[in-house]
């Protein structure tokens, strides 16, 4: 709309110049410019659509929603041909770090289930220091067992074969939240 109004303003200026011009040669040049401006304004006006698009059908809405769900899911897949092949699971590295910090050096909760007379003293109940915690704090890749991923704390997509294949028992998790199958247990 702003272009159309500026074209019409220019046309008004040229028409004033046309009235003030005395020789025919100048009037012809100005009239040619006026015609070009009128054509440009007509093209812009033709491009304006006043029709309101009809509301999409229920089928279209469902199809768009399904496509968007696929695109959002596929956005986390990493190209399998690249070195970083796998699946990006947002927040998995931070969750593993928080879990390891929570249990590091604390007593094993299973001692509570034991009879107090059989329970060892508190100093002996302390777990070993977590082997994963220093690697997680350093931002290094870690290898975790399959049971550490999934569930409520770290949900995994049910339609990604890597997370549904029971033959995969270990996963390598990098600091940028990329999860890849690992063939071997951590050393």
Backbone as a chain_set.jsonl record, in Angstrom:
{"seq": "XXXXXXXXXXXXXXXXXXXXXXXXXXXXXXXXXXXXXXXXXXXXXXXXXXXXXXXXXXXXXXXXXXXXXXXXXXXXXXXXXXXXXXXXXXXXXXXXXXXXXXXXXXXXXXXXXXXXXXXXXXXXXXXXXXXXXXXXXXXXXXXXXXXXXXXXXXXXXXXXXXXXXXXXXXXXXXXXXXXXXXXXXXX", "coords": {"N": [[0.821, -1.192, 0.0], [2.007, 1.205, 0.713], [3.802, 1.57, -1.345], [2.091, 1.978, -3.492], [0.839, 4.381, -2.769], [3.072, 6.106, -2.812], [3.71, 5.978, -5.516], [1.439, 7.174, -6.636], [1.719, 9.743, -5.562], [4.071, 10.552, -6.858], [3.077, 10.55, -9.462], [1.263, 12.661, -9.347], [3.03, 14.79, -8.974], [4.38, 14.679, -11.461], [2.264, 15.269, -13.184], [1.773, 17.926, -12.513], [4.176, 19.027, -13.414], [3.831, 18.474, -16.091], [1.714, 20.176, -16.784], [3.021, 22.587, -16.447], [4.984, 22.527, -18.371], [6.264, 23.718, -21.501], [7.21, 23.071, -24.069], [6.694, 20.526, -26.597], [8.275, 18.25, -26.675], [9.193, 17.838, -24.024], [6.726, 17.49, -22.771], [5.957, 15.03, -23.915], [7.887, 13.257, -22.852], [7.283, 13.436, -20.13], [4.636, 12.514, -20.123], [5.046, 9.875, -20.875], [6.399, 8.9, -18.609], [4.327, 9.179, -16.741], [2.469, 7.326, -17.716], [3.963, 4.955, -17.299], [4.098, 4.97, -14.516], [1.381, 4.704, -13.905], [0.922, 2.117, -14.896], [2.574, 0.62, -13.217], [1.319, 1.083, -10.76], [-1.144, -0.104, -11.29], [-0.384, -2.796, -11.572], [0.451, -3.354, -8.964], [-1.94, -2.968, -7.579], [-3.475, -5.002, -8.669], [-2.257, -7.144, -7.467], [-3.205, -7.153, -4.891], [-5.122, -8.977, -2.68], [-8.384, -9.487, -1.778], [-9.951, -11.503, -1.034], [-10.955, -13.785, 1.47], [-9.308, -16.553, 2.738], [-10.719, -19.819, 2.691], [-11.622, -21.685, 5.635], [-9.431, -24.277, 6.735], [-10.023, -27.744, 6.023], [-11.025, -30.445, 8.222], [-9.538, -32.711, 7.685], [-7.276, -31.598, 6.455], [-6.223, -30.127, 8.585], [-5.561, -32.206, 10.369], [-3.659, -33.578, 8.831], [-1.654, -31.638, 8.579], [-0.902, -31.383, 11.263], [0.1, -33.959, 11.757], [2.257, -34.021, 9.98], [3.809, -31.942, 11.033], [4.445, -33.067, 13.505], [6.051, -35.218, 12.685], [8.159, -33.782, 11.496], [9.154, -32.354, 13.694], [10.012, -34.462, 15.287], [11.924, -35.653, 13.631], [13.762, -33.653, 13.583], [15.512, -34.028, 15.647], [17.018, -36.182, 14.953], [20.198, -37.369, 14.061], [22.405, -37.396, 11.326], [23.134, -40.588, 10.234], [25.317, -41.306, 8.707], [27.304, -39.535, 9.314], [30.027, -38.697, 11.583], [28.907, -38.134, 14.003], [26.625, -39.651, 14.26], [23.386, -40.642, 15.415], [21.008, -39.844, 17.943], [19.586, -36.858, 19.002], [18.871, -36.137, 22.202], [17.382, -33.948, 23.98], [18.678, -32.486, 26.92], [19.599, -34.806, 28.174], [22.276, -35.237, 28.978], [22.669, -33.331, 31.018], [20.767, -34.272, 32.837], [21.808, -36.796, 33.495], [24.158, -35.931, 34.75], [23.084, -34.533, 36.964], [21.804, -36.654, 38.277], [23.994, -38.287, 38.942], [25.41, -36.57, 40.638], [23.595, -36.466, 42.718], [23.679, -39.012, 43.937], [26.309, -39.473, 44.536], [28.693, -40.675, 46.715], [26.828, -40.989, 48.76], [24.985, -42.959, 51.197], [23.951, -46.3, 50.382], [20.605, -46.743, 49.583], [19.38, -49.181, 50.031], [20.254, -50.269, 52.381], [18.529, -49.39, 54.343], [16.444, -51.133, 54.3], [17.376, -53.297, 55.606], [17.632, -55.166, 58.67], [18.241, -53.409, 61.69], [20.138, -54.458, 63.401], [21.724, -56.0, 61.747], [22.724, -54.175, 60.016], [25.493, -52.442, 58.62], [27.882, -50.075, 60.08], [27.419, -46.498, 59.519], [29.605, -45.332, 58.193], [30.622, -47.422, 56.69], [28.595, -47.851, 54.978], [28.641, -46.034, 52.954], [28.674, -45.365, 49.511], [30.864, -46.192, 46.798], [32.801, -43.662, 45.194], [31.328, -42.049, 42.402], [32.029, -43.241, 39.195], [31.324, -42.086, 36.844], [30.838, -39.401, 37.37], [33.19, -37.579, 37.413], [33.831, -37.599, 34.661], [31.469, -36.641, 33.521], [31.357, -34.076, 34.65], [33.568, -32.989, 33.422], [32.712, -32.791, 30.859], [33.032, -34.852, 29.075], [32.391, -37.631, 26.822], [30.189, -40.246, 27.907], [29.504, -43.678, 28.725], [26.586, -45.395, 29.167], [24.337, -47.76, 30.748], [21.449, -49.298, 29.18], [19.181, -49.134, 30.819], [19.384, -46.706, 32.09], [18.372, -44.757, 30.469], [15.206, -43.547, 29.372], [11.869, -43.996, 30.728], [10.406, -41.884, 33.298], [12.146, -39.821, 34.044], [14.022, -39.45, 31.998], [12.627, -39.478, 29.25], [12.353, -41.425, 26.271], [11.883, -41.387, 22.717], [9.351, -43.461, 21.412], [9.232, -44.315, 18.816], [11.729, -44.47, 17.704], [14.047, -46.615, 16.472], [16.5, -47.185, 17.695], [16.098, -46.891, 20.422], [14.195, -48.781, 20.993], [15.185, -51.228, 20.322], [16.126, -54.107, 21.822], [18.515, -55.385, 21.726], [20.501, -53.556, 21.877], [22.485, -52.624, 24.427], [24.036, -50.752, 25.654], [24.676, -47.236, 25.719], [26.243, -44.428, 24.256], [26.722, -41.237, 25.459], [27.032, -37.889, 24.648], [28.311, -34.577, 25.455], [26.805, -32.738, 24.041], [24.265, -33.759, 24.05], [23.851, -35.931, 22.322], [22.924, -39.158, 21.608], [24.192, -42.324, 21.074], [24.275, -45.738, 19.956], [26.298, -48.013, 21.807], [28.749, -50.432, 21.458], [30.069, -51.752, 23.466], [30.576, -52.281, 27.008], [31.441, -49.751, 29.46], [34.91, -49.187, 30.178]], "CA": [[0.0, 0.0, 0.0], [2.889, 2.367, 0.769], [4.352, 1.764, -2.698], [1.033, 2.539, -4.345], [0.656, 5.801, -2.434], [4.235, 6.871, -3.289], [3.572, 6.07, -6.979], [0.41, 8.188, -6.92], [2.321, 11.049, -5.253], [4.969, 10.887, -7.972], [2.249, 10.833, -10.638], [0.73, 14.021, -9.152], [4.132, 15.719, -9.25], [4.613, 14.703, -12.905], [1.15, 15.966, -13.836], [2.022, 19.37, -12.318], [5.248, 19.383, -14.34], [3.259, 18.403, -17.442], [0.954, 21.421, -16.993], [3.934, 23.73, -16.507], [5.886, 22.384, -19.516], [5.826, 24.505, -22.653], [7.495, 22.441, -25.357], [6.06, 19.23, -26.822], [9.23, 17.192, -26.376], [9.162, 17.635, -22.573], [5.412, 16.933, -22.441], [5.956, 13.624, -24.308], [8.681, 12.509, -21.873], [6.544, 13.394, -18.86], [3.458, 11.655, -20.301], [5.535, 8.496, -20.874], [6.64, 8.567, -17.196], [3.013, 9.058, -16.086], [1.918, 6.023, -18.126], [4.709, 3.905, -16.597], [3.666, 4.988, -13.119], [0.021, 4.145, -13.858], [1.035, 0.673, -15.085], [3.148, 0.046, -11.996], [0.275, 1.12, -9.738], [-2.162, -1.095, -11.662], [0.17, -4.11, -11.231], [0.42, -3.51, -7.513], [-3.34, -3.087, -7.147], [-3.916, -6.349, -9.051], [-1.681, -8.106, -6.535], [-3.908, -7.111, -3.609], [-6.201, -9.963, -2.634], [-9.362, -9.16, -0.745], [-10.678, -12.72, -0.667], [-10.533, -14.469, 2.686], [-9.154, -17.977, 2.449], [-11.653, -20.638, 3.461], [-11.019, -22.408, 6.753], [-8.981, -25.598, 6.287], [-10.886, -28.858, 6.42], [-10.523, -31.243, 9.337], [-8.502, -33.591, 7.133], [-6.078, -30.792, 6.261], [-5.687, -29.817, 9.914], [-4.94, -33.422, 10.897], [-2.469, -33.864, 8.026], [-0.619, -30.674, 8.958], [-0.453, -31.732, 12.608], [0.92, -35.165, 11.65], [3.51, -33.644, 9.326], [4.584, -31.163, 11.99], [4.961, -34.007, 14.511], [7.171, -35.93, 12.065], [9.278, -32.863, 11.307], [9.73, -32.063, 15.002], [10.721, -35.665, 15.728], [13.099, -35.847, 12.783], [14.732, -32.591, 13.826], [16.479, -34.489, 16.63], [17.846, -37.26, 14.405], [21.495, -36.963, 13.533], [22.723, -38.205, 10.153], [23.846, -41.814, 10.616], [26.553, -41.415, 7.947], [28.326, -38.66, 9.869], [30.714, -39.212, 12.772], [28.081, -37.884, 15.179], [25.342, -40.316, 14.069], [22.662, -40.963, 16.638], [19.772, -39.12, 18.181], [19.764, -35.815, 20.001], [17.864, -36.239, 23.253], [17.676, -32.718, 24.737], [18.743, -32.519, 28.371], [20.004, -36.101, 28.719], [23.58, -35.122, 29.641], [22.453, -32.593, 32.267], [20.035, -35.152, 33.747], [22.772, -37.777, 33.999], [25.043, -35.226, 35.683], [22.325, -34.276, 38.191], [21.598, -37.937, 38.957], [25.262, -38.734, 39.518], [25.715, -35.704, 41.779], [22.667, -36.774, 43.811], [24.012, -40.27, 44.621], [27.751, -39.59, 44.744], [29.166, -40.753, 48.086], [25.741, -41.16, 49.738], [24.766, -44.369, 51.53], [23.051, -47.074, 49.537], [19.298, -46.745, 50.247], [18.931, -50.54, 50.335], [20.597, -50.579, 53.766], [17.369, -49.069, 55.169], [15.588, -52.312, 54.309], [17.984, -54.322, 56.457], [17.408, -55.071, 60.11], [19.263, -52.521, 62.252], [21.226, -55.227, 64.033], [22.596, -56.507, 60.678], [23.18, -53.052, 59.184], [26.85, -51.996, 58.961], [27.916, -48.667, 60.499], [27.192, -45.527, 58.445], [30.847, -45.115, 57.431], [30.792, -48.529, 55.75], [27.471, -47.847, 54.041], [28.871, -45.081, 51.866], [29.0, -45.949, 48.203], [32.091, -45.73, 46.171], [32.616, -42.445, 44.399], [30.824, -42.336, 41.066], [33.044, -43.223, 38.138], [30.835, -41.236, 35.763], [30.764, -37.989, 37.744], [34.298, -36.748, 36.895], [33.724, -37.487, 33.191], [30.336, -35.759, 33.227], [31.741, -32.713, 35.008], [34.561, -32.534, 32.445], [32.088, -32.674, 29.539], [33.488, -35.946, 28.218], [31.358, -38.625, 26.541], [30.068, -41.34, 28.874], [28.753, -44.848, 28.27], [25.639, -45.761, 30.225], [23.5, -48.908, 30.381], [20.166, -48.961, 28.574], [18.171, -48.828, 31.815], [19.514, -45.323, 32.549], [17.579, -43.9, 29.576], [13.804, -43.942, 29.314], [11.122, -43.755, 31.96], [9.874, -40.534, 33.502], [13.183, -38.803, 34.178], [14.613, -39.232, 30.677], [11.815, -40.21, 28.272], [12.904, -41.611, 24.93], [10.807, -41.578, 21.749], [9.02, -44.872, 21.181], [9.305, -44.658, 17.394], [13.123, -44.478, 17.254], [14.488, -48.001, 16.634], [17.658, -47.281, 18.577], [15.654, -46.992, 21.809], [13.307, -49.933, 21.155], [15.943, -52.452, 20.046], [16.622, -54.67, 23.081], [19.882, -55.888, 21.536], [21.407, -52.476, 22.261], [22.504, -52.629, 25.891], [24.82, -49.622, 26.136], [24.588, -46.02, 24.912], [27.253, -43.397, 24.469], [26.066, -39.932, 25.556], [28.01, -36.807, 24.577], [27.914, -33.347, 26.146], [25.799, -32.024, 23.252], [23.03, -34.54, 24.153], [23.705, -36.903, 21.246], [22.952, -40.52, 22.121], [24.486, -43.316, 20.034], [24.479, -47.067, 20.515], [27.679, -48.369, 22.069], [28.87, -51.875, 21.381], [30.726, -52.366, 24.624], [30.407, -51.647, 28.311], [32.578, -48.859, 29.77], [36.078, -49.884, 30.727]], "C": [[0.863, 1.254, 0.0], [3.484, 2.643, -0.607], [3.313, 2.412, -3.608], [0.862, 4.022, -4.046], [1.85, 6.632, -2.895], [4.19, 7.018, -4.812], [2.554, 7.145, -7.348], [0.909, 9.6, -6.606], [3.254, 11.494, -6.368], [4.186, 11.261, -9.224], [1.684, 12.252, -10.539], [1.804, 15.062, -9.449], [4.399, 15.824, -10.748], [3.491, 15.415, -13.649], [1.286, 17.481, -13.674], [3.122, 19.844, -13.254], [4.748, 19.4, -15.781], [2.497, 19.697, -17.764], [1.882, 22.617, -17.156], [4.847, 23.679, -17.735], [5.329, 23.131, -20.717], [6.104, 23.814, -23.974], [6.966, 21.004, -25.393], [6.991, 18.074, -26.429], [9.206, 16.851, -24.885], [7.845, 17.003, -22.146], [5.327, 15.449, -22.799], [6.735, 12.765, -23.297], [7.919, 12.357, -20.553], [5.33, 12.469, -18.99], [3.864, 10.173, -20.33], [5.794, 8.032, -19.43], [5.313, 8.359, -16.454], [2.383, 7.71, -16.431], [2.618, 4.87, -17.416], [4.297, 3.826, -15.122], [2.264, 4.394, -12.969], [0.047, 2.627, -14.014], [1.574, -0.007, -13.824], [2.099, 0.014, -10.884], [-0.802, 0.078, -10.026], [-1.676, -2.509, -11.318], [0.111, -4.362, -9.73], [-1.009, -3.683, -6.999], [-3.888, -4.463, -7.497], [-3.417, -7.408, -8.073], [-2.375, -8.134, -5.178], [-5.071, -8.087, -3.664], [-7.136, -9.611, -1.479], [-10.155, -10.384, -0.316], [-10.1, -13.309, 0.611], [-10.454, -15.952, 2.367], [-10.149, -18.776, 3.281], [-10.913, -21.382, 4.579], [-10.592, -23.795, 6.263], [-9.912, -26.69, 6.808], [-10.245, -29.618, 7.579], [-9.404, -32.171, 8.877], [-7.184, -32.834, 6.95], [-5.42, -30.47, 7.595], [-4.963, -31.025, 10.495], [-3.642, -33.744, 10.147], [-1.332, -32.91, 8.385], [-0.045, -31.006, 10.333], [0.463, -32.955, 12.567], [2.277, -34.838, 11.015], [4.399, -32.861, 10.282], [5.194, -32.069, 13.069], [6.149, -34.786, 13.946], [8.378, -35.029, 11.928], [9.939, -32.545, 12.639], [10.539, -33.25, 15.504], [12.011, -35.839, 14.935], [14.154, -34.769, 12.995], [15.81, -33.034, 14.801], [17.364, -35.611, 16.11], [19.12, -36.666, 13.833], [21.828, -37.924, 12.404], [23.591, -39.393, 10.551], [25.174, -41.957, 9.876], [27.671, -40.546, 8.527], [28.958, -39.303, 11.095], [29.831, -39.096, 14.006], [26.738, -38.593, 15.082], [24.683, -40.685, 15.377], [21.375, -40.175, 16.726], [20.033, -38.077, 19.254], [18.584, -35.848, 20.959], [18.097, -35.058, 24.193], [17.631, -32.931, 26.251], [19.251, -33.805, 28.983], [21.325, -35.993, 29.484], [23.437, -34.414, 30.988], [21.717, -33.45, 33.291], [20.952, -36.213, 34.329], [23.706, -37.142, 35.031], [24.33, -34.978, 37.012], [22.106, -35.573, 38.979], [22.879, -38.417, 39.633], [25.653, -37.873, 40.714], [24.849, -36.069, 42.983], [23.077, -38.026, 44.586], [25.488, -40.399, 44.971], [28.105, -39.574, 46.228], [28.086, -40.929, 49.137], [25.545, -42.647, 50.033], [23.773, -45.029, 50.58], [21.689, -47.159, 50.234], [18.796, -48.15, 50.598], [19.296, -50.959, 51.765], [19.431, -50.299, 54.711], [16.457, -50.285, 55.291], [16.126, -53.411, 55.23], [17.591, -54.089, 57.918], [18.553, -54.257, 60.711], [20.416, -53.283, 62.879], [22.207, -55.762, 62.991], [23.227, -55.387, 59.853], [24.59, -52.636, 59.605], [26.815, -50.529, 59.426], [27.851, -47.736, 59.282], [28.434, -45.308, 57.592], [31.054, -46.205, 56.384], [29.671, -48.569, 54.713], [27.718, -46.945, 52.833], [29.258, -45.806, 50.587], [30.37, -45.481, 47.757], [31.786, -44.451, 45.417], [32.199, -42.843, 42.994], [31.947, -42.242, 40.04], [32.632, -42.288, 37.003], [30.949, -39.748, 36.085], [31.942, -37.156, 37.243], [34.231, -36.561, 35.376], [32.593, -36.541, 32.807], [30.682, -34.304, 33.537], [32.747, -32.133, 34.024], [33.969, -32.379, 31.041], [32.503, -33.755, 28.568], [32.33, -36.905, 27.931], [31.365, -39.73, 27.591], [29.266, -42.469, 28.248], [27.893, -45.309, 29.431], [24.825, -46.968, 29.778], [22.128, -48.444, 29.904], [19.131, -48.55, 29.609], [18.26, -47.397, 32.335], [18.702, -44.36, 31.7], [16.155, -44.43, 29.505], [13.123, -43.681, 30.644], [10.684, -42.314, 32.068], [10.958, -39.467, 33.562], [13.856, -38.465, 32.856], [13.808, -39.986, 29.629], [12.498, -40.274, 26.908], [11.748, -41.826, 23.968], [10.593, -43.048, 21.422], [9.176, -45.282, 19.725], [10.735, -44.635, 16.844], [13.683, -45.873, 17.522], [15.651, -48.169, 17.61], [17.23, -47.466, 20.038], [14.724, -48.18, 22.046], [14.017, -51.263, 20.93], [16.577, -52.963, 21.337], [18.035, -55.237, 22.954], [20.918, -54.821, 21.912], [21.357, -52.349, 23.781], [23.251, -51.436, 26.473], [24.668, -48.449, 25.174], [25.736, -45.091, 25.273], [26.535, -42.052, 24.43], [27.141, -38.862, 25.565], [27.44, -35.549, 25.225], [26.885, -32.546, 25.361], [24.516, -32.842, 23.099], [22.804, -35.497, 22.987], [23.916, -38.296, 21.825], [23.18, -41.459, 20.95], [24.614, -44.675, 20.683], [25.965, -47.335, 20.72], [27.769, -49.869, 22.118], [29.414, -52.524, 22.627], [30.422, -51.585, 25.886], [31.595, -50.738, 28.574], [33.71, -49.634, 30.429], [36.402, -49.349, 32.102]], "O": [[0.512, 2.252, -0.629], [3.654, 3.798, -0.996], [3.637, 3.297, -4.401], [0.752, 4.832, -4.967], [1.661, 7.768, -3.333], [4.583, 8.056, -5.346], [2.782, 7.934, -8.265], [0.559, 10.549, -7.307], [3.24, 12.654, -6.778], [4.572, 12.17, -9.96], [1.632, 12.967, -11.539], [1.538, 16.081, -10.086], [4.621, 16.92, -11.261], [3.744, 16.094, -14.644], [0.954, 18.235, -14.589], [3.027, 20.93, -13.827], [5.175, 20.224, -16.59], [2.614, 20.243, -18.861], [1.581, 23.548, -17.903], [5.429, 24.7, -18.102], [4.119, 23.183, -20.939], [5.32, 23.949, -24.914], [6.812, 20.358, -24.357], [6.541, 17.05, -25.915], [9.2, 15.672, -24.529], [7.812, 16.115, -21.294], [4.696, 14.68, -22.074], [6.292, 11.676, -22.934], [7.915, 11.287, -19.944], [5.028, 11.719, -18.062], [3.114, 9.316, -19.864], [5.451, 6.906, -19.069], [5.202, 7.454, -15.628], [1.834, 7.032, -15.563], [1.97, 3.92, -16.979], [4.169, 2.738, -14.562], [1.995, 3.665, -12.015], [-0.711, 1.922, -13.348], [1.094, -1.066, -13.42], [2.0, -0.97, -10.15], [-1.315, -0.554, -9.103], [-2.453, -3.329, -10.829], [-0.238, -5.456, -9.287], [-1.248, -4.467, -6.08], [-4.666, -5.038, -6.736], [-4.063, -8.436, -7.872], [-2.149, -9.055, -4.394], [-5.9, -8.035, -4.573], [-6.699, -9.46, -0.338], [-10.932, -10.329, 0.637], [-8.883, -13.324, 0.8], [-11.383, -16.538, 1.809], [-10.395, -18.45, 4.442], [-9.72, -21.665, 4.466], [-11.298, -24.419, 5.472], [-10.502, -26.572, 7.882], [-9.062, -29.444, 7.869], [-8.435, -32.389, 9.604], [-6.112, -33.358, 7.25], [-4.197, -30.533, 7.719], [-3.874, -30.888, 11.051], [-2.647, -34.135, 10.758], [-0.178, -33.327, 8.485], [1.166, -30.919, 10.54], [1.483, -32.992, 13.256], [3.314, -35.325, 11.465], [5.608, -33.089, 10.336], [6.331, -31.856, 13.491], [7.142, -34.993, 14.642], [9.502, -35.448, 12.207], [11.166, -32.471, 12.712], [11.615, -33.079, 16.076], [13.063, -36.135, 15.502], [15.313, -34.953, 12.625], [16.911, -32.483, 14.794], [18.355, -35.962, 16.749], [19.113, -35.605, 13.208], [21.568, -39.123, 12.504], [24.66, -39.219, 11.138], [26.07, -42.653, 10.355], [28.849, -40.791, 8.265], [28.484, -40.329, 11.584], [29.983, -39.868, 14.952], [25.789, -38.186, 15.753], [25.367, -41.009, 16.348], [20.736, -39.878, 15.716], [20.629, -38.374, 20.29], [17.441, -35.614, 20.566], [18.916, -35.151, 25.107], [16.67, -33.483, 26.787], [19.333, -33.9, 30.208], [21.469, -36.606, 30.542], [24.017, -34.846, 31.984], [22.006, -33.369, 34.485], [20.887, -36.503, 35.523], [24.007, -37.747, 36.06], [24.915, -35.192, 38.074], [22.213, -35.583, 40.206], [22.847, -38.896, 40.766], [26.173, -38.391, 41.703], [25.301, -35.996, 44.126], [22.841, -38.092, 45.792], [25.875, -41.354, 45.645], [27.852, -38.589, 46.921], [28.409, -41.012, 50.321], [25.897, -43.497, 49.214], [22.872, -44.38, 50.05], [21.625, -47.608, 51.378], [17.867, -48.282, 51.394], [18.711, -51.9, 52.301], [19.348, -50.909, 55.777], [15.768, -50.439, 56.299], [15.403, -54.341, 55.584], [17.267, -52.976, 58.331], [19.703, -54.397, 60.294], [21.549, -52.802, 62.886], [23.383, -55.96, 63.294], [24.157, -55.626, 59.083], [24.864, -52.491, 60.796], [25.832, -49.827, 59.192], [28.182, -48.132, 58.165], [28.321, -45.116, 56.382], [31.601, -45.943, 55.313], [29.79, -49.244, 53.691], [27.061, -47.092, 51.803], [30.064, -46.736, 50.595], [30.935, -44.517, 48.273], [30.64, -44.195, 45.048], [32.661, -43.852, 42.46], [32.714, -41.28, 40.026], [33.482, -41.761, 36.286], [31.133, -38.928, 35.186], [31.707, -36.087, 36.68], [34.542, -35.484, 34.869], [32.732, -35.738, 31.885], [30.337, -33.405, 32.77], [32.78, -30.921, 33.812], [34.644, -31.891, 30.135], [32.344, -33.594, 27.358], [31.386, -36.982, 28.717], [32.421, -40.105, 28.101], [28.449, -42.244, 27.355], [28.387, -45.577, 30.526], [24.637, -47.186, 28.581], [21.705, -47.326, 30.196], [18.283, -47.706, 29.323], [17.315, -46.913, 32.959], [18.373, -43.264, 32.152], [15.936, -45.64, 29.572], [13.753, -43.194, 31.582], [10.597, -41.601, 31.068], [10.719, -38.324, 33.171], [14.22, -37.313, 32.622], [14.251, -41.033, 29.157], [13.128, -39.317, 26.458], [10.727, -42.393, 24.357], [11.549, -43.786, 21.184], [9.246, -46.474, 19.425], [10.928, -44.769, 15.636], [13.785, -46.279, 18.68], [15.759, -49.199, 18.275], [17.929, -48.128, 20.805], [14.489, -48.549, 23.196], [13.499, -52.313, 21.309], [17.471, -52.318, 21.885], [18.678, -55.535, 23.96], [22.064, -55.141, 22.224], [20.32, -52.01, 24.351], [23.113, -51.139, 27.659], [24.546, -48.64, 23.964], [26.14, -44.984, 26.431], [25.819, -41.759, 23.472], [28.058, -38.907, 26.384], [26.244, -35.467, 25.506], [26.157, -31.747, 25.95], [23.765, -32.651, 22.143], [21.658, -35.839, 22.695], [24.941, -38.581, 22.445], [22.46, -41.408, 19.954], [25.02, -44.77, 21.841], [26.793, -46.932, 19.903], [26.943, -50.519, 22.759], [29.239, -53.725, 22.828], [30.066, -50.407, 25.849], [32.655, -50.926, 27.976], [33.484, -50.61, 31.143], [37.353, -49.808, 32.734]]}, "num_chains": 1, "name": "protein.A"}
